[in-house]
Amino acid sequence: MMYNYAEYKEIDVSASAELDAFADAGDISGYAADALAWAVAEGLVNGVDDENMQPQGTATRAQVATIFQRFTNI
């Protein structure tokens, strides 16, 4: 959602991070890979721990609030 909004607002979304560092990178849906790589590169998302991202999990209210707050600093 933040990736699409950034594109809409003409914010540069060319940053990209390697997601292979996360053990569960294979669980990332194809449609979300570019957006997630951008979010990691921009520091919006760091994973739930050093090894896992849980891309099929559900975000908590606190996690979403953190992503929104970090987005305002881009």
All heavy atoms as a GROMACS GRO file, in nm:
protein
  558
    1MET      N    1   0.082  -0.118   0.000
    1MET     CA    2   0.000   0.000   0.000
    1MET      C    3   0.088   0.126   0.000
    1MET      O    4   0.061   0.220  -0.074
    1MET     CB    5  -0.091  -0.003   0.124
    1MET     CG    6  -0.182   0.114   0.133
    1MET     SD    7  -0.302   0.101   0.269
    1MET     CE    8  -0.199   0.144   0.406
    2MET      N    9   0.191   0.127   0.084
    2MET     CA   10   0.278   0.244   0.092
    2MET      C   11   0.356   0.262  -0.038
    2MET      O   12   0.378   0.374  -0.082
    2MET     CB   13   0.374   0.233   0.211
    2MET     CG   14   0.305   0.217   0.344
    2MET     SD   15   0.176   0.338   0.378
    2MET     CE   16   0.268   0.488   0.385
    3TYR      N   17   0.395   0.153  -0.099
    3TYR     CA   18   0.468   0.158  -0.227
    3TYR      C   19   0.382   0.223  -0.334
    3TYR      O   20   0.426   0.313  -0.406
    3TYR     CB   21   0.508   0.016  -0.266
    3TYR     CG   22   0.582   0.003  -0.396
    3TYR    CD1   23   0.719   0.027  -0.402
    3TYR    CD2   24   0.518  -0.039  -0.512
    3TYR    CE1   25   0.789   0.012  -0.520
    3TYR    CE2   26   0.587  -0.054  -0.631
    3TYR     CZ   27   0.722  -0.028  -0.634
    3TYR     OH   28   0.792  -0.044  -0.753
    4ASN      N   29   0.258   0.179  -0.345
    4ASN     CA   30   0.166   0.236  -0.445
    4ASN      C   31   0.137   0.383  -0.416
    4ASN      O   32   0.130   0.464  -0.509
    4ASN     CB   33   0.036   0.156  -0.450
    4ASN     CG   34   0.054   0.020  -0.509
    4ASN    OD1   35   0.147  -0.004  -0.586
    4ASN    ND2   36  -0.032  -0.073  -0.472
    5TYR      N   37   0.123   0.418  -0.290
    5TYR     CA   38   0.100   0.557  -0.254
    5TYR      C   39   0.222   0.642  -0.290
    5TYR      O   40   0.209   0.752  -0.342
    5TYR     CB   41   0.066   0.571  -0.106
    5TYR     CG   42   0.040   0.713  -0.065
    5TYR    CD1   43  -0.077   0.777  -0.103
    5TYR    CD2   44   0.133   0.784   0.011
    5TYR    CE1   45  -0.102   0.909  -0.068
    5TYR    CE2   46   0.109   0.915   0.047
    5TYR     CZ   47  -0.007   0.978   0.009
    5TYR     OH   48  -0.031   1.108   0.045
    6ALA      N   49   0.341   0.588  -0.261
    6ALA     CA   50   0.465   0.661  -0.294
    6ALA      C   51   0.473   0.685  -0.445
    6ALA      O   52   0.509   0.795  -0.488
    6ALA     CB   53   0.586   0.584  -0.244
    7GLU      N   54   0.442   0.584  -0.525
    7GLU     CA   55   0.440   0.602  -0.670
    7GLU      C   56   0.340   0.709  -0.710
    7GLU      O   57   0.369   0.795  -0.793
    7GLU     CB   58   0.406   0.471  -0.741
    7GLU     CG   59   0.519   0.373  -0.749
    7GLU     CD   60   0.482   0.253  -0.834
    7GLU    OE1   61   0.370   0.199  -0.819
    7GLU    OE2   62   0.566   0.214  -0.916
    8TYR      N   63   0.222   0.705  -0.651
    8TYR     CA   64   0.117   0.802  -0.681
    8TYR      C   65   0.164   0.945  -0.651
    8TYR      O   66   0.136   1.038  -0.725
    8TYR     CB   67  -0.008   0.768  -0.599
    8TYR     CG   68  -0.115   0.874  -0.601
    8TYR    CD1   69  -0.195   0.893  -0.713
    8TYR    CD2   70  -0.136   0.955  -0.490
    8TYR    CE1   71  -0.294   0.990  -0.715
    8TYR    CE2   72  -0.234   1.052  -0.491
    8TYR     CZ   73  -0.313   1.070  -0.604
    8TYR     OH   74  -0.409   1.166  -0.605
    9LYS      N   75   0.237   0.962  -0.540
    9LYS     CA   76   0.286   1.093  -0.500
    9LYS      C   77   0.419   1.127  -0.568
    9LYS      O   78   0.480   1.228  -0.536
    9LYS     CB   79   0.303   1.100  -0.348
    9LYS     CG   80   0.172   1.090  -0.272
    9LYS     CD   81   0.076   1.199  -0.310
    9LYS     CE   82   0.088   1.318  -0.222
    9LYS     NZ   83  -0.004   1.426  -0.253
   10GLU      N   84   0.460   1.043  -0.661
   10GLU     CA   85   0.583   1.062  -0.739
   10GLU      C   86   0.708   1.066  -0.651
   10GLU      O   87   0.803   1.139  -0.677
   10GLU     CB   88   0.572   1.185  -0.828
   10GLU     CG   89   0.460   1.172  -0.930
   10GLU     CD   90   0.447   1.291  -1.022
   10GLU    OE1   91   0.521   1.390  -1.007
   10GLU    OE2   92   0.361   1.283  -1.112
   11ILE      N   93   0.707   0.983  -0.547
   11ILE     CA   94   0.824   0.963  -0.463
   11ILE      C   95   0.908   0.855  -0.529
   11ILE      O   96   0.856   0.757  -0.582
   11ILE     CB   97   0.782   0.921  -0.320
   11ILE    CG1   98   0.704   1.035  -0.254
   11ILE    CG2   99   0.902   0.881  -0.237
   11ILE    CD1  100   0.638   0.997  -0.123
   12ASP      N  101   1.039   0.872  -0.528
   12ASP     CA  102   1.130   0.775  -0.589
   12ASP      C  103   1.117   0.639  -0.520
   12ASP      O  104   1.138   0.627  -0.399
   12ASP     CB  105   1.274   0.826  -0.578
   12ASP     CG  106   1.374   0.732  -0.642
   12ASP    OD1  107   1.333   0.643  -0.719
   12ASP    OD2  108   1.494   0.750  -0.615
   13VAL      N  109   1.078   0.538  -0.596
   13VAL     CA  110   1.065   0.402  -0.542
   13VAL      C  111   1.166   0.308  -0.607
   13VAL      O  112   1.144   0.188  -0.613
   13VAL     CB  113   0.921   0.347  -0.560
   13VAL    CG1  114   0.822   0.424  -0.475
   13VAL    CG2  115   0.879   0.348  -0.706
   14SER      N  116   1.278   0.363  -0.651
   14SER     CA  117   1.377   0.280  -0.719
   14SER      C  118   1.469   0.204  -0.624
   14SER      O  119   1.538   0.111  -0.666
   14SER     CB  120   1.462   0.366  -0.813
   14SER     OG  121   1.536   0.462  -0.739
   15ALA      N  122   1.471   0.240  -0.495
   15ALA     CA  123   1.555   0.169  -0.399
   15ALA      C  124   1.509   0.025  -0.388
   15ALA      O  125   1.390  -0.005  -0.397
   15ALA     CB  126   1.548   0.237  -0.263
   16SER      N  127   1.604  -0.066  -0.370
   16SER     CA  128   1.569  -0.207  -0.363
   16SER      C  129   1.670  -0.280  -0.275
   16SER      O  130   1.790  -0.255  -0.286
   16SER     CB  131   1.568  -0.269  -0.502
   16SER     OG  132   1.527  -0.403  -0.498
   17ALA      N  133   1.623  -0.365  -0.190
   17ALA     CA  134   1.709  -0.445  -0.102
   17ALA      C  135   1.699  -0.592  -0.141
   17ALA      O  136   1.597  -0.637  -0.193
   17ALA     CB  137   1.667  -0.426   0.043
   18GLU      N  138   1.805  -0.666  -0.114
   18GLU     CA  139   1.803  -0.811  -0.133
   18GLU      C  140   1.720  -0.874  -0.022
   18GLU      O  141   1.745  -0.850   0.096
   18GLU     CB  142   1.945  -0.868  -0.130
   18GLU     CG  143   2.021  -0.849  -0.257
   18GLU     CD  144   1.960  -0.927  -0.373
   18GLU    OE1  145   1.910  -1.040  -0.352
   18GLU    OE2  146   1.961  -0.874  -0.485
   19LEU      N  147   1.623  -0.952  -0.058
   19LEU     CA  148   1.537  -1.015   0.041
   19LEU      C  149   1.584  -1.155   0.076
   19LEU      O  150   1.532  -1.217   0.169
   19LEU     CB  151   1.393  -1.018  -0.010
   19LEU     CG  152   1.332  -0.882  -0.041
   19LEU    CD1  153   1.193  -0.898  -0.098
   19LEU    CD2  154   1.331  -0.793   0.082
   20ASP      N  155   1.685  -1.204   0.004
   20ASP     CA  156   1.736  -1.340   0.027
   20ASP      C  157   1.798  -1.357   0.165
   20ASP      O  158   1.820  -1.469   0.209
   20ASP     CB  159   1.838  -1.378  -0.080
   20ASP     CG  160   1.775  -1.391  -0.217
   20ASP    OD1  161   1.651  -1.409  -0.224
   20ASP    OD2  162   1.848  -1.382  -0.317
   21ALA      N  163   1.828  -1.248   0.233
   21ALA     CA  164   1.886  -1.257   0.368
   21ALA      C  165   1.786  -1.314   0.468
   21ALA      O  166   1.825  -1.364   0.573
   21ALA     CB  167   1.933  -1.119   0.413
   22PHE      N  168   1.659  -1.305   0.435
   22PHE     CA  169   1.555  -1.358   0.523
   22PHE      C  170   1.528  -1.504   0.490
   22PHE      O  171   1.513  -1.540   0.373
   22PHE     CB  172   1.426  -1.277   0.509
   22PHE     CG  173   1.441  -1.134   0.550
   22PHE    CD1  174   1.457  -1.033   0.456
   22PHE    CD2  175   1.442  -1.099   0.685
   22PHE    CE1  176   1.471  -0.902   0.494
   22PHE    CE2  177   1.456  -0.967   0.724
   22PHE     CZ  178   1.472  -0.868   0.629
   23ALA      N  179   1.523  -1.588   0.592
   23ALA     CA  180   1.504  -1.732   0.573
   23ALA      C  181   1.372  -1.763   0.504
   23ALA      O  182   1.361  -1.862   0.432
   23ALA     CB  183   1.511  -1.803   0.708
   24ASP      N  184   1.272  -1.679   0.524
   24ASP     CA  185   1.139  -1.704   0.466
   24ASP      C  186   1.114  -1.620   0.341
   24ASP      O  187   0.999  -1.598   0.303
   24ASP     CB  188   1.030  -1.682   0.570
   24ASP     CG  189   1.034  -1.546   0.637
   24ASP    OD1  190   1.122  -1.465   0.602
   24ASP    OD2  191   0.950  -1.521   0.724
   25ALA      N  192   1.219  -1.577   0.274
   25ALA     CA  193   1.204  -1.497   0.152
   25ALA      C  194   1.125  -1.570   0.044
   25ALA      O  195   1.055  -1.507  -0.035
   25ALA     CB  196   1.341  -1.457   0.098
   26GLY      N  197   1.131  -1.701   0.042
   26GLY     CA  198   1.056  -1.780  -0.055
   26GLY      C  199   0.905  -1.770  -0.037
   26GLY      O  200   0.829  -1.806  -0.127
   27ASP      N  201   0.861  -1.722   0.077
   27ASP     CA  202   0.718  -1.709   0.105
   27ASP      C  203   0.660  -1.576   0.057
   27ASP      O  204   0.540  -1.553   0.067
   27ASP     CB  205   0.691  -1.722   0.255
   27ASP     CG  206   0.725  -1.860   0.308
   27ASP    OD1  207   0.728  -1.956   0.229
   27ASP    OD2  208   0.749  -1.871   0.431
   28ILE      N  209   0.745  -1.488   0.004
   28ILE     CA  210   0.698  -1.358  -0.043
   28ILE      C  211   0.624  -1.376  -0.175
   28ILE      O  212   0.676  -1.435  -0.269
   28ILE     CB  213   0.817  -1.261  -0.062
   28ILE    CG1  214   0.888  -1.238   0.072
   28ILE    CG2  215   0.770  -1.129  -0.124
   28ILE    CD1  216   1.021  -1.166   0.059
   29SER      N  217   0.502  -1.328  -0.181
   29SER     CA  218   0.422  -1.337  -0.303
   29SER      C  219   0.488  -1.255  -0.414
   29SER      O  220   0.543  -1.147  -0.388
   29SER     CB  221   0.281  -1.284  -0.279
   29SER     OG  222   0.214  -1.362  -0.182
   30GLY      N  223   0.481  -1.305  -0.535
   30GLY     CA  224   0.543  -1.239  -0.648
   30GLY      C  225   0.498  -1.096  -0.667
   30GLY      O  226   0.579  -1.007  -0.697
   31TYR      N  227   0.369  -1.070  -0.647
   31TYR     CA  228   0.318  -0.934  -0.667
   31TYR      C  229   0.372  -0.836  -0.564
   31TYR      O  230   0.373  -0.715  -0.585
   31TYR     CB  231   0.164  -0.931  -0.664
   31TYR     CG  232   0.107  -0.948  -0.525
   31TYR    CD1  233   0.084  -0.837  -0.444
   31TYR    CD2  234   0.076  -1.073  -0.473
   31TYR    CE1  235   0.031  -0.850  -0.317
   31TYR    CE2  236   0.024  -1.088  -0.347
   31TYR     CZ  237   0.002  -0.977  -0.270
   31TYR     OH  238  -0.050  -0.991  -0.143
   32ALA      N  239   0.420  -0.886  -0.450
   32ALA     CA  240   0.464  -0.799  -0.342
   32ALA      C  241   0.616  -0.783  -0.334
   32ALA      O  242   0.665  -0.701  -0.257
   32ALA     CB  243   0.413  -0.854  -0.209
   33ALA      N  244   0.690  -0.858  -0.414
   33ALA     CA  245   0.836  -0.861  -0.401
   33ALA      C  246   0.900  -0.724  -0.422
   33ALA      O  247   0.984  -0.682  -0.342
   33ALA     CB  248   0.895  -0.964  -0.496
   34ASP      N  249   0.862  -0.653  -0.527
   34ASP     CA  250   0.922  -0.521  -0.553
   34ASP      C  251   0.890  -0.422  -0.441
   34ASP      O  252   0.977  -0.348  -0.396
   34ASP     CB  253   0.875  -0.464  -0.687
   34ASP     CG  254   0.933  -0.537  -0.806
   34ASP    OD1  255   1.035  -0.607  -0.789
   34ASP    OD2  256   0.876  -0.524  -0.916
   35ALA      N  257   0.765  -0.422  -0.398
   35ALA     CA  258   0.724  -0.330  -0.293
   35ALA      C  259   0.795  -0.362  -0.162
   35ALA      O  260   0.839  -0.271  -0.090
   35ALA     CB  261   0.572  -0.335  -0.274
   36LEU      N  262   0.809  -0.489  -0.131
   36LEU     CA  263   0.876  -0.528  -0.008
   36LEU      C  264   1.025  -0.497  -0.013
   36LEU      O  265   1.083  -0.450   0.085
   36LEU     CB  266   0.851  -0.675   0.021
   36LEU     CG  267   0.884  -0.724   0.161
   36LEU    CD1  268   0.820  -0.637   0.268
   36LEU    CD2  269   0.839  -0.867   0.177
   37ALA      N  270   1.087  -0.521  -0.128
   37ALA     CA  271   1.229  -0.487  -0.145
   37ALA      C  272   1.251  -0.337  -0.127
   37ALA      O  273   1.349  -0.294  -0.067
   37ALA     CB  274   1.279  -0.534  -0.281
   38TRP      N  275   1.157  -0.257  -0.176
   38TRP     CA  276   1.164  -0.112  -0.158
   38TRP      C  277   1.147  -0.075  -0.010
   38TRP      O  278   1.222   0.006   0.044
   38TRP     CB  279   1.058  -0.042  -0.244
   38TRP     CG  280   1.042   0.103  -0.213
   38TRP    CD1  281   1.122   0.205  -0.252
   38TRP    CD2  282   0.938   0.162  -0.133
   38TRP    NE1  283   1.076   0.324  -0.203
   38TRP    CE2  284   0.963   0.300  -0.130
   38TRP    CE3  285   0.828   0.110  -0.066
   38TRP    CZ2  286   0.880   0.388  -0.061
   38TRP    CZ3  287   0.745   0.199   0.002
   38TRP    CH2  288   0.772   0.335   0.004
   39ALA      N  289   1.049  -0.135   0.055
   39ALA     CA  290   1.022  -0.104   0.196
   39ALA      C  291   1.141  -0.140   0.284
   39ALA      O  292   1.174  -0.066   0.377
   39ALA     CB  293   0.896  -0.177   0.242
   40VAL      N  294   1.207  -0.250   0.255
   40VAL     CA  295   1.326  -0.289   0.332
   40VAL      C  296   1.439  -0.190   0.303
   40VAL      O  297   1.508  -0.144   0.395
   40VAL     CB  298   1.368  -0.434   0.300
   40VAL    CG1  299   1.503  -0.466   0.361
   40VAL    CG2  300   1.263  -0.532   0.351
   41ALA      N  301   1.459  -0.156   0.176
   41ALA     CA  302   1.566  -0.063   0.139
   41ALA      C  303   1.547   0.073   0.204
   41ALA      O  304   1.644   0.139   0.243
   41ALA     CB  305   1.574  -0.048  -0.012
   42GLU      N  306   1.423   0.117   0.218
   42GLU     CA  307   1.393   0.247   0.278
   42GLU      C  308   1.388   0.242   0.430
   42GLU      O  309   1.373   0.346   0.496
   42GLU     CB  310   1.260   0.302   0.224
   42GLU     CG  311   1.264   0.343   0.079
   42GLU     CD  312   1.350   0.466   0.054
   42GLU    OE1  313   1.382   0.539   0.150
   42GLU    OE2  314   1.384   0.490  -0.063
   43GLY      N  315   1.398   0.123   0.488
   43GLY     CA  316   1.394   0.110   0.633
   43GLY      C  317   1.255   0.111   0.692
   43GLY      O  318   1.238   0.123   0.813
   44LEU      N  319   1.154   0.095   0.607
   44LEU     CA  320   1.016   0.091   0.657
   44LEU      C  321   0.989  -0.041   0.727
   44LEU      O  322   0.912  -0.047   0.823
   44LEU     CB  323   0.916   0.109   0.544
   44LEU     CG  324   0.924   0.238   0.463
   44LEU    CD1  325   0.820   0.237   0.353
   44LEU    CD2  326   0.910   0.358   0.552
   45VAL      N  327   1.049  -0.148   0.677
   45VAL     CA  328   1.028  -0.283   0.727
   45VAL      C  329   1.165  -0.346   0.751
   45VAL      O  330   1.253  -0.335   0.666
   45VAL     CB  331   0.949  -0.368   0.625
   45VAL    CG1  332   0.931  -0.510   0.673
   45VAL    CG2  333   0.814  -0.305   0.595
   46ASN      N  334   1.180  -0.409   0.866
   46ASN     CA  335   1.307  -0.472   0.899
   46ASN      C  336   1.295  -0.622   0.921
   46ASN      O  337   1.396  -0.688   0.944
   46ASN     CB  338   1.366  -0.410   1.026
   46ASN     CG  339   1.393  -0.264   1.009
   46ASN    OD1  340   1.443  -0.221   0.906
   46ASN    ND2  341   1.359  -0.185   1.109
   47GLY      N  342   1.176  -0.674   0.919
   47GLY     CA  343   1.154  -0.815   0.953
   47GLY      C  344   1.114  -0.826   1.099
   47GLY      O  345   1.130  -0.733   1.177
   48VAL      N  346   1.062  -0.942   1.135
   48VAL     CA  347   1.019  -0.962   1.274
   48VAL      C  348   1.136  -0.999   1.363
   48VAL      O  349   1.128  -0.987   1.485
   48VAL     CB  350   0.905  -1.066   1.284
   48VAL    CG1  351   0.779  -1.014   1.217
   48VAL    CG2  352   0.946  -1.199   1.228
   49ASP      N  353   1.242  -1.048   1.303
   49ASP     CA  354   1.368  -1.072   1.373
   49ASP      C  355   1.479  -1.068   1.269
   49ASP      O  356   1.455  -1.031   1.155
   49ASP     CB  357   1.366  -1.204   1.452
   49ASP     CG  358   1.335  -1.327   1.367
   49ASP    OD1  359   1.382  -1.335   1.252
   49ASP    OD2  360   1.266  -1.417   1.416
   50ASP      N  361   1.599  -1.105   1.307
   50ASP     CA  362   1.713  -1.095   1.215
   50ASP      C  363   1.705  -1.190   1.096
   50ASP      O  364   1.771  -1.169   0.996
   50ASP     CB  365   1.844  -1.120   1.289
   50ASP     CG  366   1.878  -1.007   1.384
   50ASP    OD1  367   1.827  -0.895   1.363
   50ASP    OD2  368   1.954  -1.031   1.479
   51GLU      N  369   1.624  -1.296   1.107
   51GLU     CA  370   1.621  -1.398   1.003
   51GLU      C  371   1.488  -1.410   0.930
   51GLU      O  372   1.483  -1.472   0.824
   51GLU     CB  373   1.656  -1.534   1.065
   51GLU     CG  374   1.796  -1.540   1.120
   51GLU     CD  375   1.827  -1.675   1.182
   51GLU    OE1  376   1.746  -1.769   1.166
   51GLU    OE2  377   1.932  -1.686   1.247
   52ASN      N  378   1.382  -1.358   0.983
   52ASN     CA  379   1.249  -1.381   0.926
   52ASN      C  380   1.171  -1.252   0.905
   52ASN      O  381   1.180  -1.159   0.984
   52ASN     CB  382   1.168  -1.474   1.018
   52ASN     CG  383   1.230  -1.610   1.027
   52ASN    OD1  384   1.230  -1.684   0.930
   52ASN    ND2  385   1.284  -1.643   1.143
   53MET      N  386   1.093  -1.256   0.799
   53MET     CA  387   1.010  -1.142   0.765
   53MET      C  388   0.861  -1.174   0.790
   53MET      O  389   0.783  -1.084   0.812
   53MET     CB  390   1.029  -1.108   0.617
   53MET     CG  391   0.947  -0.993   0.572
   53MET     SD  392   1.023  -0.906   0.439
   53MET     CE  393   1.155  -0.825   0.524
   54GLN      N  394   0.824  -1.299   0.787
   54GLN     CA  395   0.685  -1.345   0.799
   54GLN      C  396   0.594  -1.275   0.698
   54GLN      O  397   0.495  -1.211   0.735
   54GLN     CB  398   0.633  -1.328   0.941
   54GLN     CG  399   0.700  -1.418   1.041
   54GLN     CD  400   0.641  -1.405   1.180
   54GLN    OE1  401   0.568  -1.310   1.211
   54GLN    NE2  402   0.672  -1.500   1.264
   55PRO      N  403   0.625  -1.287   0.568
   55PRO     CA  404   0.548  -1.216   0.466
   55PRO      C  405   0.403  -1.262   0.454
   55PRO      O  406   0.321  -1.188   0.400
   55PRO     CB  407   0.625  -1.244   0.338
   55PRO     CG  408   0.697  -1.370   0.363
   55PRO     CD  409   0.730  -1.369   0.509
   56GLN      N  410   0.371  -1.377   0.504
   56GLN     CA  411   0.232  -1.424   0.499
   56GLN      C  412   0.160  -1.402   0.631
   56GLN      O  413   0.045  -1.441   0.647
   56GLN     CB  414   0.228  -1.573   0.461
   56GLN     CG  415   0.290  -1.604   0.327
   56GLN     CD  416   0.216  -1.540   0.211
   56GLN    OE1  417   0.094  -1.528   0.211
   56GLN    NE2  418   0.291  -1.498   0.111
   57GLY      N  419   0.227  -1.336   0.726
   57GLY     CA  420   0.170  -1.312   0.858
   57GLY      C  421   0.078  -1.191   0.860
   57GLY      O  422   0.058  -1.123   0.759
   58THR      N  423   0.026  -1.163   0.975
   58THR     CA  424  -0.062  -1.049   0.996
   58THR      C  425   0.014  -0.945   1.076
   58THR      O  426   0.073  -0.976   1.178
   58THR     CB  427  -0.188  -1.091   1.073
   58THR    OG1  428  -0.253  -1.195   0.999
   58THR    CG2  429  -0.283  -0.976   1.092
   59ALA      N  430   0.012  -0.821   1.032
   59ALA     CA  431   0.079  -0.713   1.103
   59ALA      C  432  -0.004  -0.667   1.221
   59ALA      O  433  -0.127  -0.657   1.212
   59ALA     CB  434   0.106  -0.596   1.009
   60THR      N  435   0.064  -0.637   1.330
   60THR     CA  436  -0.006  -0.581   1.446
   60THR      C  437  -0.030  -0.432   1.425
   60THR      O  438   0.030  -0.370   1.337
   60THR     CB  439   0.077  -0.599   1.575
   60THR    OG1  440   0.197  -0.520   1.564
   60THR    CG2  441   0.112  -0.746   1.597
   61ARG      N  442  -0.114  -0.375   1.506
   61ARG     CA  443  -0.139  -0.231   1.499
   61ARG      C  444  -0.009  -0.154   1.523
   61ARG      O  445   0.017  -0.054   1.456
   61ARG     CB  446  -0.243  -0.192   1.603
   61ARG     CG  447  -0.282  -0.047   1.595
   61ARG     CD  448  -0.381  -0.005   1.702
   61ARG     NE  449  -0.477  -0.110   1.732
   61ARG     CZ  450  -0.577  -0.097   1.816
   61ARG    NH1  451  -0.596   0.018   1.876
   61ARG    NH2  452  -0.659  -0.195   1.840
   62ALA      N  453   0.072  -0.199   1.616
   62ALA     CA  454   0.199  -0.132   1.647
   62ALA      C  455   0.295  -0.138   1.528
   62ALA      O  456   0.364  -0.040   1.498
   62ALA     CB  457   0.263  -0.193   1.770
   63GLN      N  458   0.300  -0.252   1.459
   63GLN     CA  459   0.387  -0.265   1.342
   63GLN      C  460   0.344  -0.171   1.231
   63GLN      O  461   0.426  -0.105   1.168
   63GLN     CB  462   0.389  -0.409   1.293
   63GLN     CG  463   0.462  -0.503   1.385
   63GLN     CD  464   0.439  -0.650   1.351
   63GLN    OE1  465   0.331  -0.689   1.305
   63GLN    NE2  466   0.540  -0.732   1.373
   64VAL      N  467   0.216  -0.163   1.206
   64VAL     CA  468   0.164  -0.074   1.102
   64VAL      C  469   0.188   0.072   1.139
   64VAL      O  470   0.230   0.152   1.054
   64VAL     CB  471   0.013  -0.100   1.077
   64VAL    CG1  472  -0.045   0.002   0.982
   64VAL    CG2  473  -0.007  -0.242   1.022
   65ALA      N  474   0.168   0.108   1.264
   65ALA     CA  475   0.194   0.245   1.309
   65ALA      C  476   0.342   0.280   1.289
   65ALA      O  477   0.374   0.392   1.247
   65ALA     CB  478   0.155   0.262   1.455
   66THR      N  479   0.430   0.187   1.316
   66THR     CA  480   0.573   0.210   1.297
   66THR      C  481   0.606   0.231   1.150
   66THR      O  482   0.683   0.322   1.114
   66THR     CB  483   0.655   0.091   1.353
   66THR    OG1  484   0.629   0.081   1.493
   66THR    CG2  485   0.803   0.109   1.330
   67ILE      N  486   0.546   0.151   1.062
   67ILE     CA  487   0.570   0.166   0.919
   67ILE      C  488   0.521   0.304   0.872
   67ILE      O  489   0.591   0.374   0.798
   67ILE     CB  490   0.501   0.053   0.838
   67ILE    CG1  491   0.570  -0.080   0.868
   67ILE    CG2  492   0.501   0.083   0.689
   67ILE    CD1  493   0.494  -0.202   0.818
   68PHE      N  494   0.403   0.345   0.915
   68PHE     CA  495   0.351   0.478   0.878
   68PHE      C  496   0.443   0.589   0.929
   68PHE      O  497   0.470   0.685   0.856
   68PHE     CB  498   0.209   0.500   0.931
   68PHE     CG  499   0.101   0.436   0.850
   68PHE    CD1  500   0.005   0.357   0.910
   68PHE    CD2  501   0.094   0.456   0.714
   68PHE    CE1  502  -0.095   0.300   0.835
   68PHE    CE2  503  -0.006   0.398   0.636
   68PHE     CZ  504  -0.101   0.319   0.699
   69GLN      N  505   0.489   0.578   1.051
   69GLN     CA  506   0.575   0.681   1.106
   69GLN      C  507   0.706   0.687   1.028
   69GLN      O  508   0.755   0.795   0.997
   69GLN     CB  509   0.603   0.653   1.254
   69GLN     CG  510   0.670   0.770   1.320
   69GLN     CD  511   0.788   0.731   1.406
   69GLN    OE1  512   0.814   0.614   1.426
   69GLN    NE2  513   0.859   0.829   1.454
   70ARG      N  514   0.764   0.572   0.997
   70ARG     CA  515   0.888   0.570   0.920
   70ARG      C  516   0.866   0.626   0.779
   70ARG      O  517   0.953   0.693   0.723
   70ARG     CB  518   0.943   0.428   0.910
   70ARG     CG  519   0.997   0.377   1.043
   70ARG     CD  520   1.037   0.233   1.032
   70ARG     NE  521   1.088   0.182   1.159
   70ARG     CZ  522   1.108   0.055   1.183
   70ARG    NH1  523   1.084  -0.037   1.090
   70ARG    NH2  524   1.154   0.016   1.301
   71PHE      N  525   0.750   0.601   0.721
   71PHE     CA  526   0.719   0.652   0.587
   71PHE      C  527   0.718   0.804   0.586
   71PHE      O  528   0.759   0.866   0.486
   71PHE     CB  529   0.585   0.597   0.539
   71PHE     CG  530   0.549   0.641   0.400
   71PHE    CD1  531   0.605   0.580   0.290
   71PHE    CD2  532   0.458   0.744   0.381
   71PHE    CE1  533   0.573   0.620   0.161
   71PHE    CE2  534   0.425   0.785   0.252
   71PHE     CZ  535   0.483   0.723   0.143
   72THR      N  536   0.674   0.866   0.693
   72THR     CA  537   0.668   1.012   0.696
   72THR      C  538   0.807   1.075   0.694
   72THR      O  539   0.821   1.194   0.665
   72THR     CB  540   0.592   1.065   0.819
   72THR    OG1  541   0.661   1.024   0.938
   72THR    CG2  542   0.449   1.014   0.820
   73ASN      N  543   0.910   0.995   0.720
   73ASN     CA  544   1.048   1.046   0.719
   73ASN      C  545   1.118   1.028   0.585
   73ASN      O  546   1.234   1.064   0.572
   73ASN     CB  547   1.130   0.978   0.828
   73ASN     CG  548   1.080   1.015   0.967
   73ASN    OD1  549   1.039   1.128   0.989
   73ASN    ND2  550   1.081   0.920   1.057
   74ILE      N  551   1.049   0.973   0.487
   74ILE     CA  552   1.111   0.953   0.355
   74ILE      C  553   1.115   1.086   0.281
   74ILE      O  554   1.025   1.160   0.278
   74ILE     CB  555   1.035   0.848   0.272
   74ILE    CG1  556   1.051   0.713   0.336
   74ILE    CG2  557   1.083   0.847   0.129
   74ILE    CD1  558   0.978   0.602   0.262
   0.00000   0.00000   0.00000
